[in-house]
Amino acid sequence: MAVLSKGTDVHRSAWTTLVSVVLALAMAVSLARAERIRDLTQVQGVRGNQLVGYGLVVGLDGTGDQTTQTPFTIQSLINMLGQLGVQLPQGTSLQLKNIAAVMVTATLPPFARQGSQIDVTVSSLGNAKSLRSGTLLLTQLKGADGQVYAVAQGNLVVPGAGASEAGSSVQINALNAGRIPNGATVEREVPMPIGQGEYVYLESSTPDFTTTFRIVEAVNGMMGPDTATAVDGRLIRIKAPVDTTQRVGFLAAVENIVVTPSEPTPKVVINARTGSVVMNQLVRVSECAVAHGSLTVVISAQPIISQPEPFSDRGRTVRAEQADVGIQQQKGRLVLVPASASLADLVKALNAVGATPIDMLAILQAMKTAGALKADLEII
């Protein structure tokens, strides 16, 4: 790749033309399973930063904190009123139901500038029943270094609804958390240089030597020999122009280069809490036989009341329980699961067993132990 000098319109025009050509070539490439480099990697150091703050939500319709059980809510309110010039007499007891203590969280995106607006999430900290119709008061959002990077305030959007009366209640979704779109304003910027010196580093989303090697080959083929160097299975070092404008255009061209990543690892993900089972299309099974039945244990208790005879001088009423235990076992069929070459065949075979998602947890683990499941089994 030719080295371009800075400061001349001719060189800038030539650089712009080169970037345009590379982008056009990248857009024209069409490969099976091909993905852009921007979808496989990220620039090292270009990331978001987590922010957190403590605040108060007011304007609730009697669904705020029970202040007798959350004294920090009243303490925060008294401190806030003192800063606003309102001094309460000593020993004042406040019983408020329209205020709630909350934690406010947000992510400061890369390259956010002073005055930019970001979304915030507001979550109840005490025992408030609902944050619906609430307004967040001015809250400072701090980073891990303790510095204030943004301030948040605004009306909450709670994606839920509920009502209660005479001991009965109905609720849709959670009511003790909500969001404020563009509710925070950035007050402090985070310096985020794109690389150090003449090098920029790309980090692969997953450590894979094959994909990393293909990215290096694709970048060197488009941008010139020795432009990209693989540091390890995840990190790629790229030689980029020093000028900021040229570097941005160079990275725009690099991230749009199309690469065919390596085949993903066959994997089965099981959520033991919800019974969810997710398999990617590369999962295969060897021929095996599966029999699965269910065992049901039913325990019922009936109260037995023993009372003394009428007009007895002695005796007392005794309450006892008689338990009735029953065990039922459903018959399980022995089903031959053929060697499958596709995910659809595997799903059909499991459905033939008549297994529910909860049953599949045990079946898939047993198949993995028997060596019939050709995939990684991950339980979350």
C-alpha positions in Angstrom: 0.0 0.0 0.0 1.4 3.4 -1.0 2.3 5.8 1.8 0.4 9.0 1.5 1.6 12.3 2.8 -0.5 14.6 5.0 -1.6 18.0 4.2 -2.1 18.0 0.4 -5.4 17.9 -1.3 -4.1 15.6 -4.0 -3.1 13.0 -1.6 -6.4 13.3 0.3 -8.3 12.9 -2.9 -6.3 9.8 -3.9 -6.9 8.3 -0.4 -10.6 9.0 -0.7 -10.6 7.3 -4.1 -8.8 4.2 -2.7 -11.2 3.9 0.2 -14.2 4.2 -2.2 -12.8 1.4 -4.4 -12.2 -0.9 -1.5 -15.7 -0.3 -0.2 -17.2 -1.0 -3.6 -15.2 -4.3 -3.9 -16.3 -5.3 -0.5 -19.9 -4.7 -1.3 -19.6 -6.7 -4.5 -18.3 -9.8 -2.9 -21.0 -12.5 -2.2 -19.9 -15.7 -0.4 -21.8 -18.3 1.5 -21.9 -17.5 5.2 -19.7 -14.4 4.5 -19.7 -11.7 7.1 -18.1 -8.3 7.4 -15.1 -7.8 9.6 -17.1 -5.3 11.7 -19.5 -8.2 12.6 -16.6 -10.4 13.7 -14.3 -8.0 15.5 -14.2 -4.7 17.4 -11.5 -2.1 17.7 -9.6 -2.5 20.9 -10.4 0.2 23.4 -13.6 1.3 21.7 -16.2 0.2 24.2 -19.0 1.5 26.5 -18.6 2.4 30.2 -21.1 1.5 32.9 -22.6 4.3 35.0 -24.6 4.1 38.2 -26.4 6.6 40.5 -28.8 6.8 43.4 -31.9 9.0 43.2 -35.5 9.5 44.1 -38.7 9.0 42.1 -41.6 11.2 43.0 -45.2 11.6 41.9 -46.2 8.0 42.5 -49.9 7.3 43.1 -49.5 5.9 46.6 -47.3 3.0 45.4 -44.0 4.3 46.8 -41.8 3.0 49.6 -43.2 2.2 52.9 -41.0 4.7 54.7 -41.2 3.0 58.1 -39.3 0.0 56.5 -37.0 2.0 54.3 -35.5 4.8 56.4 -32.9 5.7 53.7 -35.7 7.0 51.5 -36.7 9.6 54.1 -33.1 10.4 54.9 -32.5 11.1 51.2 -35.5 13.3 51.0 -34.5 15.4 54.0 -31.0 15.8 52.6 -32.4 16.9 49.2 -34.8 19.4 50.8 -32.0 20.8 52.9 -30.0 21.5 49.7 -33.0 23.3 48.2 -33.3 25.5 51.3 -36.1 23.7 53.1 -35.2 22.9 56.7 -37.4 20.5 58.6 -37.8 20.6 62.4 -35.8 18.1 64.4 -37.8 14.9 65.0 -40.1 15.4 62.1 -41.8 12.1 61.2 -42.7 11.8 57.5 -45.1 9.1 56.2 -45.0 9.4 52.5 -46.3 7.0 49.9 -45.5 8.9 46.6 -41.7 8.7 46.7 -39.3 5.8 46.1 -35.6 5.3 46.3 -34.1 4.0 43.1 -30.9 3.0 41.4 -30.2 4.5 38.0 -28.0 2.7 35.5 -26.8 3.6 32.0 -24.1 2.8 29.5 -21.9 5.6 28.2 -21.4 4.7 24.6 -18.0 5.1 22.9 -17.2 8.6 21.5 -20.1 10.2 23.5 -19.5 14.0 23.7 -20.6 16.5 26.2 -24.2 17.3 25.7 -25.1 13.9 24.2 -28.2 12.1 25.5 -28.3 8.5 26.6 -31.1 6.2 27.9 -31.2 5.2 31.5 -32.8 2.4 33.5 -34.5 3.1 36.8 -35.0 0.3 39.3 -36.6 0.4 42.7 -34.3 0.0 45.7 -36.9 -0.2 48.5 -40.3 -1.9 48.7 -42.2 0.3 46.3 -45.1 -1.5 44.6 -44.9 0.5 41.4 -42.9 3.2 39.7 -45.6 3.9 37.1 -46.3 7.7 36.6 -43.2 8.6 38.5 -40.6 11.3 37.8 -36.9 10.8 38.5 -35.3 13.8 40.1 -31.9 15.1 39.1 -29.5 12.2 39.7 -25.7 12.1 39.2 -24.4 9.1 37.3 -20.8 8.1 38.2 -18.3 5.8 36.7 -16.0 3.2 38.3 -13.5 6.0 39.1 -16.2 7.9 41.2 -16.4 10.8 38.7 -19.7 12.2 37.5 -20.1 11.5 33.8 -23.8 12.3 33.3 -26.9 13.6 35.0 -30.4 12.0 34.6 -33.9 13.3 35.1 -37.3 12.8 33.5 -40.5 10.8 33.4 -40.4 7.1 33.6 -41.8 4.7 31.0 -42.9 1.5 32.8 -43.9 -1.4 30.5 -46.4 -2.8 32.8 -49.8 -2.3 34.5 -51.5 -3.5 37.6 -54.5 -2.9 39.9 -55.5 -4.2 43.3 -58.6 -3.9 45.5 -59.9 -5.7 48.6 -57.0 -8.1 48.6 -57.3 -9.1 44.9 -54.7 -7.9 42.4 -53.7 -8.3 38.8 -50.4 -7.3 37.3 -48.9 -7.4 33.8 -45.1 -7.3 33.6 -42.8 -5.8 36.3 -43.8 -2.4 37.8 -40.8 -1.7 39.9 -38.4 -0.8 37.0 -38.6 1.4 34.0 -36.6 3.4 31.4 -36.2 7.1 30.5 -35.3 7.4 26.8 -32.7 10.1 26.3 -33.0 10.7 30.1 -29.4 11.5 30.8 -27.1 14.2 29.5 -23.4 13.5 29.2 -21.3 16.0 31.2 -17.8 14.5 31.0 -16.2 12.8 28.0 -14.1 9.7 28.1 -10.9 9.9 25.9 -10.9 7.1 23.4 -8.0 7.2 20.9 -8.3 4.8 18.0 -5.1 2.8 18.4 -1.6 3.8 19.5 0.8 5.3 17.1 0.6 3.8 13.6 -1.1 0.6 14.8 -4.8 -0.3 15.4 -5.8 -3.5 17.1 -8.9 -5.6 16.3 -10.2 -8.1 18.8 -12.2 -11.0 17.5 -15.5 -11.7 19.2 -14.6 -15.3 19.8 -11.0 -16.7 20.0 -10.6 -18.7 16.8 -7.4 -19.2 14.9 -9.1 -20.0 11.6 -11.2 -16.9 11.5 -8.3 -14.7 12.7 -6.1 -16.1 9.9 -8.8 -15.5 7.3 -9.3 -11.9 8.5 -5.5 -11.2 8.2 -5.4 -12.7 4.7 -8.5 -10.7 3.6 -7.1 -7.4 4.9 -3.7 -8.0 3.3 -5.3 -8.9 0.1 -7.4 -5.7 0.0 -5.2 -3.2 1.6 -1.7 -4.4 0.7 0.9 -6.9 2.1 1.9 -6.7 5.8 -1.0 -4.4 6.6 -2.5 -6.9 9.1 -0.6 -9.2 11.5 -2.1 -11.9 13.8 -0.9 -11.5 17.4 -2.7 -14.5 18.7 -6.1 -16.3 18.1 -8.1 -13.2 19.1 -5.9 -10.1 18.5 -5.0 -8.6 15.1 -2.6 -5.7 14.6 -3.3 -3.5 11.7 -1.0 -0.8 10.3 -3.1 2.3 9.7 -2.5 5.9 8.6 -1.6 8.4 11.4 -3.8 11.2 10.2 -7.2 11.0 11.9 -9.3 11.5 8.8 -7.4 9.0 6.9 -7.5 6.5 9.8 -11.2 6.7 10.0 -11.6 6.1 6.3 -9.1 3.3 6.4 -11.0 1.5 9.3 -14.3 2.1 7.4 -12.8 0.2 4.5 -11.3 -2.6 6.6 -14.5 -3.3 8.6 -16.5 -3.7 5.4 -14.2 -6.4 4.0 -16.1 -9.6 3.7 -14.7 -12.8 5.3 -16.0 -16.3 5.6 -15.6 -17.3 9.3 -14.9 -20.9 10.4 -17.8 -23.2 11.2 -19.1 -22.6 14.7 -18.9 -25.3 17.3 -21.9 -27.6 17.6 -23.6 -26.6 20.9 -26.7 -27.3 22.9 -27.6 -24.7 25.5 -29.9 -25.7 28.3 -31.5 -23.3 30.7 -32.3 -25.5 33.7 -34.4 -22.8 35.4 -36.9 -22.3 32.5 -36.5 -25.6 30.7 -35.4 -23.9 27.5 -33.3 -26.0 25.0 -31.6 -24.3 22.1 -29.5 -26.1 19.5 -27.6 -24.7 16.5 -27.8 -26.3 13.1 -24.5 -28.2 13.4 -25.7 -30.5 16.2 -25.5 -34.2 15.2 -26.3 -37.5 16.9 -25.1 -41.0 16.5 -27.6 -43.9 16.4 -28.9 -44.7 19.8 -31.9 -46.1 21.7 -33.8 -43.8 24.1 -36.5 -44.8 26.6 -37.9 -42.1 28.8 -40.8 -42.4 31.3 -42.1 -40.1 34.0 -42.5 -40.8 37.7 -45.3 -39.0 39.6 -45.5 -38.9 43.4 -48.8 -37.6 44.8 -49.1 -36.9 48.6 -52.5 -35.8 49.9 -53.3 -35.1 53.6 -56.7 -35.2 55.2 -57.4 -33.7 58.6 -58.8 -35.9 61.4 -60.5 -34.2 64.3 -60.8 -36.1 67.7 -63.1 -34.6 70.2 -64.2 -35.7 73.7 -67.7 -37.0 74.3 -70.4 -34.4 74.9 -70.6 -33.1 78.5 -67.3 -34.8 79.4 -65.4 -33.5 82.4 -62.1 -34.1 80.8 -60.5 -34.2 77.4 -59.6 -31.8 74.6 -60.0 -31.5 70.9 -57.0 -33.0 69.0 -56.3 -32.3 65.3 -54.3 -34.9 63.3 -53.6 -35.5 59.7 -53.7 -38.7 57.7 -51.4 -38.8 54.7 -52.1 -40.8 51.5 -49.1 -41.3 49.3 -49.4 -42.6 45.8 -46.8 -43.3 43.1 -47.7 -43.5 39.4 -45.2 -44.4 36.7 -46.0 -43.9 33.1 -44.8 -46.5 30.6 -41.9 -45.4 28.5 -41.3 -46.6 24.9 -37.9 -47.6 23.7 -37.4 -45.5 20.6 -34.5 -45.9 18.1 -33.0 -42.6 17.3 -31.2 -42.8 14.0 -28.0 -41.0 13.2 -29.1 -37.6 12.1 -27.5 -35.4 9.5 -29.5 -32.3 10.2 -31.1 -30.4 13.0 -34.6 -31.2 11.7 -33.9 -35.0 11.9 -32.8 -34.6 15.5 -35.9 -32.6 16.5 -38.1 -35.2 14.8 -36.4 -38.0 16.7 -36.8 -36.2 20.1 -40.4 -35.5 19.3 -41.0 -39.2 18.6 -40.0 -40.0 22.1 -42.8 -37.7 23.3 -40.4 -35.7 25.5 -41.4 -32.3 26.9 -38.7 -29.6 27.2 -38.1 -30.6 30.8 -37.6 -34.2 29.7 -35.2 -33.2 27.0 -32.8 -31.9 29.7 -32.3 -35.4 31.0 -32.4 -37.0 27.6 -29.7 -34.8 26.1 -27.5 -35.1 29.1 -27.7 -38.9 29.0 -27.0 -38.9 25.2 -24.0 -36.7 25.8 -22.7 -39.1 28.5 -23.3 -42.1 26.2 -21.3 -40.3 23.4 -24.2 -40.1 21.0 -24.6 -36.4 21.1 -22.0 -34.7 18.9 -22.1 -31.3 20.4 -20.9 -29.3 23.4 -23.5 -29.2 26.2 -23.8 -26.0 28.1 -26.1 -25.6 31.1 -26.9 -22.0 32.2 
